[in-house]
Amino acid sequence: MAEEGQRADGKGAEKPKWPKKPPKTAEDLAAIAYLDALRAGGGDRPLADVPLACIVKVTAYEEVPKAHEAYAMVRVAGPDGKTWRLCVRRGTVKVGKNALFVSDAAALPVEDRYRNPSVCTVKEKVYKYGFGVKVRRLLPHVKRHIYPYNCGVLYPTADFAELKGKRAGLHVSALLRIDVAEELKLRQQDPHAWALHYKG
């Protein structure tokens, strides 16, 4: 007589049979195909000459299926008639409205309005320029695992009083005191070289 938990032939306990997953619907298959295409770039190319910070107009909005129901693909129109796509959090922008575009190269002032979790996470970075001289900046995390060409994030313009009445396509890095992270790093490594680079 076989012991409890063992098969009669003595080869041990039988493996439990898990219920089979339901077959994928046409909607599921379409969502998977959409995500696969998006992960491959969705037919896009990396944007050349990415603006550091500018006002853009949102011209298209499409929620991404699956992907934790968290993301949407948008198309924006920026400086010089240039348009590009971004992967953003759902519900943060609307078609026809302006938004603040901040690129992945930006170093932002340490201000609460940039710490908007519905837009992106930020990492505080301290640049040291000698004894007692420090500059703190926020670096935005813009990467999205479902879209390889994400080059920035979009902030609602309502959080930035300086942008009221400003037109889409306007560069605003100087107005908002947004620096280039790589330039701050260069200045930290060699302050003299950084000064020469910006002389004049």
Buried (B, 14 or more C-beta within 10 A) or exposed (E): EEEEEEEEEEEEEEEEEEEEEEEEEEEEEEBEEBBEEBEEEBEBEEBEEBBBBBBBBBEEBEEBBBBEEBBBBBBBBBBEEBEBBBBBBBEBBEEEBBBBBBBBBBBBBBEEBBBBEEBBEBEEBEBEEEEEEEBEBBBBEBEBEBBBBBBBBBBBBEBBEEBEEBEBBBEBBEBBBBBBBEBBEBBBEEEEEBEEEEEE
